[in-house]
Amino acid sequence: MEILKVPELPEVETVKIGIKKLCGSTINNVIIRNDSLRYKIIANLGQILHNKQLKEITRRAKYLILHLNSGYLIIHLGMTGSISLIDLNTVAAKISYTKHDHLDIIFNSHILRYNDPRRFGCIIYTDDYMTHPLIKNLGVEPLDKIFNPEYLFKRLRKSAIKPLIMNNHIVVGVGNIYASEALFKAKISPLRQSNTLSLAECQSLVKCIKEILIQAIKLGGSTLRDYKQTDGSLGYFQNSHKVYNKADKPCEVCNSIILEKRLGQRNSFYCPNCQK
């Protein structure tokens, strides 16, 4: 059975939208309960962040970037991370933390709480996020204009198309769920050698990737295991999945049985009849 690697880009974008209300707020305190994430949280993070103002929140690939009045905080949710936003004036703010609530950033009116059962995420302070090793070599954003049919066509090579569109050096954030769904919508097999795609097929695939991601963001992402929105509610895009995690079930379009194949160390789901 595959380990479900979420959150992906739509989930992170949903979190970004959910915590936008913090912009303009000042950080009063930081509580570190467990510093052992993918990268150890620096011990003096609270001192560094104290009295800093949050100016803007952006996303780069699956990283949240908190722009402070000086410096940046990079947050990655890993496989099982989530962020909760707790109003300091509610009862929830007085409820004790749970086992996996590793860090609280306390603002004027809210607590930003980071929870991560498997601790594969990270929270990193940096003076310049654009040159940080985690960020500087990332590919283009899939929802930007630069990700177009010509861009993809020039980067096709002798490898299966699904791992190629999941390659973060080419295009970021097209994770396993959304790659599977976009390929189904574009009627392209995930096993297809990418260098056999025509420019017209690239046009269809790019269009479908954008449409699937936009739809997923509107529906709050996919809740498959641990992911929740910042208010604790679930995402709903999993109800729209056509092939992902549907092996041995009939295709909604042609009634053929959905197949599953290990590809690039990830489980791939596809319809052998609809996707060529």
C-alpha positions as CSV (number, residue, x, y, z in Angstrom):
1,M,0.0,0.0,0.0
2,E,1.3,3.5,-0.9
3,I,2.0,6.0,1.7
4,L,-0.2,9.0,0.8
5,K,2.1,11.9,0.5
6,V,0.0,14.9,1.2
7,P,-0.3,17.9,1.5
8,E,0.4,18.8,-2.1
9,L,0.2,22.2,-3.8
10,P,-3.6,22.8,-3.5
11,E,-3.5,21.9,0.2
12,V,-0.6,24.3,0.8
13,E,-2.3,27.0,-1.2
14,T,-5.5,26.5,0.9
15,V,-3.5,26.9,4.1
16,K,-1.9,30.1,2.7
17,I,-5.4,31.5,2.1
18,G,-6.5,30.4,5.5
19,I,-3.8,32.3,7.4
20,K,-3.8,35.5,5.3
21,K,-5.7,37.2,8.1
22,L,-2.5,37.2,10.1
23,C,-0.9,39.7,7.8
24,G,-0.2,42.9,9.7
25,S,0.0,41.1,13.0
26,T,3.0,41.1,15.3
27,I,4.6,38.0,16.8
28,N,4.5,38.1,20.6
29,N,5.9,34.7,21.5
30,V,7.0,31.4,20.1
31,I,6.6,28.1,21.9
32,I,8.7,25.1,20.7
33,R,7.6,21.8,22.2
34,N,9.6,19.5,19.9
35,D,12.4,20.8,17.7
36,S,13.1,17.5,16.0
37,L,11.5,18.0,12.6
38,R,13.2,17.2,9.2
39,Y,15.6,19.9,10.1
40,K,16.1,20.9,13.7
41,I,14.2,24.1,14.7
42,I,16.8,26.6,15.9
43,A,16.7,27.1,19.6
44,N,16.6,30.9,19.4
45,L,13.7,31.1,16.9
46,G,11.6,32.8,19.6
47,Q,14.1,35.5,20.1
48,I,14.5,36.1,16.4
49,L,10.8,36.3,15.7
50,H,9.8,38.3,18.8
51,N,8.1,41.6,17.8
52,K,8.5,40.9,14.1
53,Q,5.5,41.9,12.0
54,L,4.1,39.5,9.3
55,K,3.8,41.5,6.1
56,E,2.8,38.9,3.5
57,I,2.3,35.2,3.0
58,T,3.2,33.5,-0.3
59,R,3.7,30.0,-1.5
60,R,6.6,28.6,-3.5
61,A,6.0,25.0,-4.6
62,K,4.9,23.3,-1.4
63,Y,6.6,25.8,0.9
64,L,4.8,28.5,2.7
65,I,6.8,31.7,2.9
66,L,6.0,34.1,5.8
67,H,7.5,37.5,4.8
68,L,8.4,39.4,8.0
69,N,9.4,43.0,8.3
70,S,12.9,41.6,8.3
71,G,13.6,38.0,7.3
72,Y,11.4,35.1,6.2
73,L,10.0,32.0,7.8
74,I,9.9,28.9,5.5
75,I,7.3,26.3,6.4
76,H,6.9,22.9,4.8
77,L,4.2,20.5,5.9
78,G,6.0,17.4,5.0
79,M,3.8,14.3,4.7
80,T,1.5,14.7,7.7
81,G,1.9,18.4,8.8
82,S,-1.0,20.8,9.3
83,I,-1.5,24.3,10.5
84,S,-4.3,25.4,12.8
85,L,-5.3,29.0,13.4
86,I,-6.7,29.5,16.9
87,D,-8.4,32.7,18.0
88,L,-7.0,33.8,21.3
89,N,-10.5,34.9,22.4
90,T,-12.0,31.5,22.0
91,V,-12.2,28.5,24.3
92,A,-10.0,26.6,21.9
93,A,-7.1,28.8,22.8
94,K,-7.3,27.6,26.4
95,I,-7.3,23.9,25.5
96,S,-4.0,22.2,26.1
97,Y,-1.9,21.2,23.2
98,T,-1.9,17.6,21.8
99,K,1.1,15.2,21.4
100,H,2.0,16.3,17.9
101,D,1.5,20.1,18.3
102,H,5.3,20.9,18.0
103,L,5.2,24.7,17.7
104,D,3.0,27.7,18.4
105,I,3.6,31.1,17.0
106,I,1.6,33.5,19.0
107,F,0.4,36.7,17.3
108,N,-1.7,39.6,18.7
109,S,-5.0,37.8,18.1
110,H,-4.3,34.3,17.0
111,I,-2.1,31.3,17.6
112,L,-0.5,29.6,14.5
113,R,-0.1,26.0,15.6
114,Y,2.1,23.5,13.7
115,N,1.1,19.8,14.1
116,D,3.1,17.0,12.4
117,P,2.8,13.4,13.6
118,R,5.6,12.1,11.4
119,R,7.8,15.2,11.7
120,F,8.9,15.3,8.1
121,G,8.1,19.0,7.8
122,C,10.3,21.9,8.6
123,I,10.2,25.5,10.0
124,I,13.3,27.5,8.9
125,Y,14.2,31.2,9.4
126,T,16.3,32.8,6.7
127,D,17.3,36.3,5.7
128,D,16.7,35.6,2.0
129,Y,14.4,32.8,1.0
130,M,15.1,33.1,-2.8
131,T,18.7,31.9,-2.3
132,H,17.9,29.3,0.3
133,P,19.0,25.8,-0.9
134,L,15.4,24.5,-0.5
135,I,14.0,27.1,-2.8
136,K,16.6,28.4,-5.3
137,N,16.7,25.4,-7.7
138,L,12.9,24.9,-8.0
139,G,11.2,24.9,-11.4
140,V,8.3,27.0,-12.6
141,E,5.0,27.3,-10.9
142,P,2.3,25.3,-12.7
143,L,-0.3,28.1,-12.5
144,D,2.1,30.8,-13.9
145,K,2.0,31.8,-17.5
146,I,5.5,30.6,-18.1
147,F,4.3,27.0,-17.6
148,N,2.9,26.7,-21.1
149,P,2.8,24.0,-23.9
150,E,6.0,25.2,-25.5
151,Y,7.8,25.2,-22.1
152,L,6.8,21.6,-21.4
153,F,7.4,20.4,-25.0
154,K,11.0,21.6,-24.9
155,R,11.7,19.6,-21.7
156,L,10.3,16.2,-22.9
157,R,12.8,13.4,-22.9
158,K,13.1,9.6,-22.9
159,S,11.2,9.0,-19.6
160,A,7.6,8.4,-18.6
161,I,5.5,11.5,-18.6
162,K,4.1,11.2,-15.1
163,P,7.5,11.4,-13.3
164,L,8.5,14.2,-15.6
165,I,5.5,16.5,-14.6
166,M,6.3,15.6,-11.0
167,N,9.9,16.7,-11.3
168,N,10.3,19.8,-9.2
169,H,13.2,21.0,-11.3
170,I,10.8,21.3,-14.3
171,V,7.5,22.3,-12.7
172,V,6.7,22.4,-9.0
173,G,3.9,21.1,-6.9
174,V,2.2,18.7,-9.4
175,G,2.2,15.8,-6.8
176,N,1.0,12.3,-7.3
177,I,-2.7,12.9,-6.8
178,Y,-2.9,15.8,-9.3
179,A,-0.6,14.3,-11.8
180,S,-2.8,11.2,-12.0
181,E,-6.0,13.2,-12.3
182,A,-4.5,15.7,-14.9
183,L,-3.2,12.8,-17.1
184,F,-6.6,11.2,-17.0
185,K,-8.3,14.4,-18.0
186,A,-5.8,14.9,-20.8
187,K,-6.3,11.2,-21.9
188,I,-2.6,10.5,-21.7
189,S,-1.2,7.4,-20.0
190,P,1.2,8.0,-17.1
191,L,3.4,5.2,-18.7
192,R,3.8,7.1,-22.0
193,Q,7.3,8.1,-23.0
194,S,7.2,11.9,-22.7
195,N,9.2,12.4,-25.9
196,T,6.4,10.9,-27.9
197,L,4.0,13.6,-27.0
198,S,3.1,16.2,-29.6
199,L,2.9,19.9,-29.0
200,A,-0.9,19.6,-29.1
201,E,-0.9,16.9,-26.4
202,C,1.4,19.2,-24.3
203,Q,-1.2,21.9,-24.8
204,S,-3.9,19.6,-23.5
205,L,-1.8,18.4,-20.6
206,V,-0.8,21.8,-19.4
207,K,-4.4,23.0,-19.6
208,C,-5.6,20.0,-17.6
209,I,-2.9,20.4,-14.9
210,K,-3.9,24.0,-14.4
211,E,-7.7,23.2,-14.4
212,I,-7.2,20.3,-11.9
213,L,-5.1,22.4,-9.5
214,I,-7.5,25.3,-9.6
215,Q,-10.5,23.0,-9.0
216,A,-8.7,21.4,-6.1
217,I,-7.8,24.8,-4.5
218,K,-11.5,25.8,-4.8
219,L,-12.6,22.6,-3.0
220,G,-10.0,23.0,-0.2
221,G,-7.6,20.3,-1.4
222,S,-7.8,16.5,-0.8
223,T,-8.3,15.0,2.6
224,L,-6.8,11.5,2.5
225,R,-5.2,11.1,5.9
226,D,-4.0,13.9,8.1
227,Y,-4.7,17.1,6.0
228,K,-7.2,19.6,7.3
229,Q,-7.7,23.3,6.5
230,T,-6.6,25.9,9.0
231,D,-10.1,26.0,10.7
232,G,-10.1,22.2,11.1
233,S,-12.5,21.5,8.2
234,L,-11.7,18.9,5.5
235,G,-10.9,19.3,1.9
236,Y,-13.4,17.9,-0.7
237,F,-11.4,17.4,-3.9
238,Q,-11.0,13.7,-3.1
239,N,-14.7,13.4,-3.9
240,S,-13.8,14.4,-7.5
241,H,-11.0,11.9,-8.0
242,K,-11.5,10.0,-11.2
243,V,-8.5,7.5,-11.0
244,Y,-6.4,8.3,-8.0
245,N,-6.6,5.4,-5.4
246,K,-9.3,3.8,-7.5
247,A,-7.5,0.6,-8.6
248,D,-9.8,-2.3,-9.6
249,K,-12.8,0.0,-9.8
250,P,-14.6,0.8,-13.1
251,C,-13.7,3.9,-15.0
252,E,-16.5,6.5,-14.8
253,V,-16.1,7.2,-18.5
254,C,-15.8,3.8,-20.2
255,N,-16.3,1.3,-17.4
256,S,-12.9,-0.3,-17.9
257,I,-11.1,-1.3,-14.7
258,I,-8.7,1.3,-13.3
259,L,-5.1,-0.1,-13.2
260,E,-2.4,0.6,-10.7
261,K,1.4,0.5,-11.4
262,R,4.5,1.5,-9.5
263,L,6.2,4.2,-11.5
264,G,9.1,6.4,-10.3
265,Q,8.7,5.0,-6.8
266,R,5.0,6.2,-6.7
267,N,1.8,4.3,-7.3
268,S,0.1,5.5,-10.5
269,F,-3.5,5.0,-11.3
270,Y,-4.9,5.1,-14.9
271,C,-7.6,3.8,-17.3
272,P,-6.0,1.6,-19.9
273,N,-8.8,2.4,-22.4
274,C,-9.2,6.2,-21.9
275,Q,-5.5,7.0,-21.6
276,K,-3.1,6.3,-24.4
